[in-house]
């Protein structure tokens, strides 16, 4: 596993697409998990603080002891962790947008079974358009097809929130076999040779659970993701959106922040 940051309390890795965080009913036949792989690599117990969907890549945080895990989990639940993602989507979203759309909970099963509609919970996602293009290829009823690179920041943390919100906004993420559009997914597979979900967690910002120092861990999307961005002329934009030093804006502290930005 590619380690982005580690100390005696926490470790952040870059999770590749197609890897579950831990054992789950999502795929009962899977034998490889980020939790076990990192545990074997470090030769010590690790505790997952949050999770990324199996097809999503990017920054994933583990604690090295139970108290730290509880502290960090509480920070996620309280909304004190700033999360940033990059996604390639269908269509041209506005320059800035907010998706405020309640989402029903989903069971952890292969079918993604939803709870009754009355159980929908508030869910909010902020987004920003970084780049857009129009390919001279007819996929739907139009003679050309529009795509965009967007930066996403989930304010809440519902299951599959970004994927479901982007579908709701009619800008599904490319490569999403559950909430996306098969014809657009096939176009990217045929033209760019990639069939994975083009969603990557590129940054987590939070107060260190032991020192309280604001900590920012960032990672560029994986090479196959960047291959598509490069083909569309977006690689420089994608890199600058990740490496730009914005700092943990929602964390109040008198101590200097620490930032770790690594290519993957």
N, C-alpha and C positions, 0 to 999 in steps of 0.2 A: 504494500500500500504506500502511496506517495504521502509522506507526512509534511504538512504545511507549517505546523507549529506544535511544539511540545514543551512542557515543563513538568514539575513534579505533581501537578494537579489535573491538567487537561492535555488533550492531544487532538489536533484537528487534522483530518486527512482529506484527500481528494477522492471521492467515491466515483468509480467509473460507472457509466450507464450499464444497465443490465444486471446489477448486483444488488441483492436485498441487504438491508441493514442487519437483520437478524431473522431467525426462523419465523415463518408466518404461513398462514393458511392460503396466502395469495398463490404460492407455488410450493405444494407439498413435496415435489420431487427435486427441488433445488438442493444442492449440496454445498454451495459456496456462499458465505455470508461475510459482510464487512466486519462484523463483531468478532467472529472466530478467527478471521485472517489477521486482524490487527492484534488480537490477543496472542496468537502464535508468534507473530512478528516481534512483539515487545516482550513476550514471555511473562506476562502478568495479566491480571484481570482488568478489563475495561468495561465501562458502563455507558451505553448510548444515551445521550441527553435528548436528542430529537431524532427525526428520521427523514429521509428523502425517499420518494417513490422509487421503485426498482428501475424504471427507465430514465430517471433524472440523475444527472451527474453533478459533481461539485463539492463544495465545502461541507463536511460532516464533522460534528463535534462529539467527542467522547470525554467522560470523566475518568479519573484513575482511582477514585474512591467513592464510596456511597454518599458521604456528606456533600462532596462537591457536586455529585450528580443531582442530589436533591436541590441544592442551591441554584444550579444552572437551569434545571427543569422549572423551578419556580420563576426564574427570570423570563423564560420563554412564555410561560402561562400568563405572566403579568404584562407582557408586551414590552419588556425592557431590552429585548434583543432585536436589533435591526437586521433584516434579511434582504439581500438583493439577488436578483436573478436576471439572466439574459434569456430571451426567447425569440425564435424566429416564427412569425405568425403569418397567416393568410390575411390579405387585405391591407389597407392603410389606416391605422388608428389615428386619432387626434394627436397633436403634439404632446399634450398631457391629458390624462384621464383618470377617473376614479370609478371603479366597479364596486358598487354597494348592493350586494345581492345575497340574501340569506341562502344557506346551503344546508340540506338535510344531512345528517350523519350517515356514514357508509360503513357497513360491516367489513371486517377484514377477511373477505372470502373472494374466490376467483371471479365471481360475477359482480362484485362491487355493489351488493344489495343495499338499497337506500332504506332509511327509516321512514315512517309516515311523514307526510308533508308538514304536519303540525309540529314536528320536532325540529324544523329548520332553525338554524342558529345564525345570528348576524355574521356577515363575512364582508370584509373590505379589502380591496387591492388597489394600490396606486400604480400608475404606469406612465412611462415617458417614451415617446418615439425617438429612436436614435438614427435610423436610416430606413429608406424604403426604395423599392425598385418595381419595375413592371416588365415581366418577361413576355416576349412575343410568342406565347404558347397558349392555345385555347384548352382550358381544363374544364371550366363550367360553360355557361352559355355565352360568355364574353370572348372576344378574339384574343385578349391578352389576360395575363394573370398577375395579380398584385401581391407583393410580400413585403414584410417589414421586420426590422430588428428592434425589439423593445426592451427596456429595462423595467423590471417589475419589483414591487416592494409589497409583500403581503402584510397588512396591518394586523389581521387575525391569522389564526393557524388551523384552518379547517382541512379535513382530508381532501386531497386532490384540488385544493382551492384554486391554484393558478390555472390548472388545466380546465376546470369547470367554469371558472369566471371568464376565461378567454373564449370558451365555447359560447357562453351566454352572450358575450359581446360581439358574436359573429366574427371573431378573429382567432379561430382555433390554432393551437400550436402545431407546427409541422412535425410529423412523425408520431403524433398521438393516435394510437390505434383504438383507444377507447372513446375519446371525446373529439377527435379530429375528423378530417375529411380524407377518405381513402384515395380519391383521385389526386389530390395535392400531395399526399404522402408518396404515392407511386411516382409522380413527376420528379420529386427530389431523389428518390431511389434511382430512377433511370438516368437523370441528368447529372447528379453529383455522387452517386454511388453510396448514399447513406440512408438508412432506414430507421435510425434511432430517433427518439424524442429529442427535439432541439430545444431543450430546456436545461439550464445549468444554474446552480446556486454559485454565485461568484463572490459573495461576501457575507460575513457575519460580524456584527459589532456589538459588544456587550462589556459590562464591567467585569474584570477578572474576579472570580468568586473568592479569592483569598486576599488579594491586595487592594481590590477596588479600582485599580487602574483601568481606564478604558482600553479595550483590546479590539483591534480590527484585523481579521484574517480574511485575505482575499486570494482568489485563484482564477487565472484565465480559464475559459472553457477548454475541454480536451482537444487534442489535435484534429480529430475527425470533425468536431463541431466547427473549429476554426477553418478547416478546409472549405466548408460550405460558405462561411463568412467571407473568406478570401475570394472565392469564385464569384460572389455577389458584389465584391468591392467594399466589404464592410469590416475587414479585419482590423484596420487602424481604428475605426470607430469603436469596435468591440473592446480592443485593448485599452483605449483611453478611458472608456467608461469604467473599466475595472481598476486601472492603476491610478486614476485621478484621486488625489488625497482630499477626500471630503470630510473625514473624521466622523466620529460617532455623535451626530448632531442631537440625539435625544437623550444623551447621557450627561448629567451634570457632575463635573469633578474638577477639583483644583489641580489634579495631578496630570502630567503629560500623558498623552495616549501612546500606545505602541502599535505599529502597523506592520504586517507581514504580507507581502505580495509576491507570489511565486508563479512562474509559468508551469504548465502541466503538459 
